[in-house]
Amino acid sequence: MPTIDNFSFGPVGFGTGKTSDGETLHNRILKSPTALEAFRYVWKHGNAQARAYTLTAFWKFDRAEFERDAAEFIREDPTVNSQHVDIIGTIQASWVVEGIRNGVPSYRRRGTLPPQRDSNARR
């Protein structure tokens, strides 16, 4: 998981709607009796996408740890690669944290992911 390519929950892939590799790994680790320790390892050694998945686990297991690491993630402000169905783009670290808090971790606040034009955005 430390080198996962994108941070995505929900269906990915045009016409396939399959679960992303990252979500599959995330869910597998969640079921482990050592899940929290595993996610702490990923937090220390993972790329931006892996750390985003880790924050979702911290939200579930330890809110204080989530808040501390979320603040660090926002300060570092890495670009997080994300995908929803067939739309691939990037999201800001602060949006990842906001999404986790709102229950939709891998989605941009409004509309589609860049670089496509967001027809739903407020003008």
N, C-alpha and C positions, 0 to 999 in steps of 0.2 A: 504493500500500500504506500510506502513512502515516496514512490515515484509515479503515482497514478496520473494519467494524462488530463482528466477533467473531473470537475466536481458537479455531479448531476444526480438528482433524485427524480424518479418518474421515468417515463419512456424516453428512449433515445433511438436515433436511427430512422431515416426516412422510410416509412411504410412498414417498419419492423416492430417498433414499440417495445424493444427489449430493455431489460434492466441493465444499467451501465455496470461496467466492471467495478468501478469504485463503490457503487451502492451495494453490489453483491459482496465485496470484501468487507465493507463497513458492517453489513448485517451479520456476516459470518463472525467477525470479531466481537460484535455486541453479544452474541450467544456464548462466548467463551467465559469460563469462570475467572479468567485473568484479563478481562476486557479493559478495565480501567488502566492497568499497567501497560497493556499493549498500546492503547491509545496515547498514553504518556510518552512511550517510545516514539511513536509516529509524530507526535507534536515536536519532539526534539530533533528528529532526523528527517522529517518529511518536507516535501515541496509545498507550495501554496495550496494546491488542491487537496493534498493529504491532510494538511493542517485544518483546512475548512471542514473536512469530514470529521476530524478529531474534535473540533468545536461542537459539532452536533452531539457527539458522545458525551462531552463534558456537560452540555446542557442537560442531558438525561441523568448523568451520574452525580455531578457535583457542581451546583450553580456557582459557588464561590470560585472554583477553579475556572469555570467558563468565563465569569466576569473578568478575572485577572488576565487570562490568556486572550480573551476577546479584545481587551484594551490594548494589549501588546500587538495583536494582529492588525488592529486599526492603525496604530502608530507606525508599524512597519509598512503598511499599505501595499502589500504585494498584489500583482494582477493575478486574478484567479480565472483559469480557463474553465468554461462551463458549457453545457449543452442541454437543450430541451428539445426533444424530438429531433428534428433535423436542423435546428438553428444552433450554430456554434459561435461562441463569442467569448468575451471576458466580462467579469464583474468586479467591482471594487470590493476590497476587504470589508468596508463598512456596510455594504449591501449584503454581504454574506452574513454578517453578525445580525443585522436587522432582520433578514429572512429567517434565521434560526429562531430569533425571539418571536417572530410572527408565525412560525410553523411552516414556512415555505422556503427552506434554506437555499436552494440553488436557482431561484428565480430572481430576475431583475425586478425592481420595484414597479416599473411600468412597462408593459408591452414586451417586445422581443429583445433579444440580445444584440449588441452591435456586431458587425457593422451594418446590418440591414436597417433601413429606415423604419422608425417606430411610428406607425400610423395611429397608435392609441395614445401617444404622449400628448400631454396638455401643451398647447402652444401659447 
